[in-house]
């Protein structure tokens, strides 16, 4: 006689389910309007935002805009990509790159998955 199946996950009503995986960027590269404060900080005080990102990650303030910082962040959260793509994004649009990382940090903090 077979034993009944064991339920390991119960359905929960009223609890929103996130549609964003923890192994992807929480926002797109050009999604500036999803967090206007970060966007304005990036546009008008880019060095300040870069230092915030570096500080959030426990790195030197001068590293905030580097390819290495983006690659470190991406690999820490298993976000798909390559050093080549990190280099292209960082060199072509450094403001968008740093803004994306900061938005991602803010969203991961809110979800309790930033380390």
Secondary structure, DSSP 8 states (H G I E B T S, - for coil): --------S---SS-----S-TTS-SS-TT-GGG-HHHHHHHHH-HHHHHHHHHHHTT--GGGTTSHHHHHHHHHHTT-S--HHHHHHHHHH-HHHHHHHHHHHHHHHHHHT---
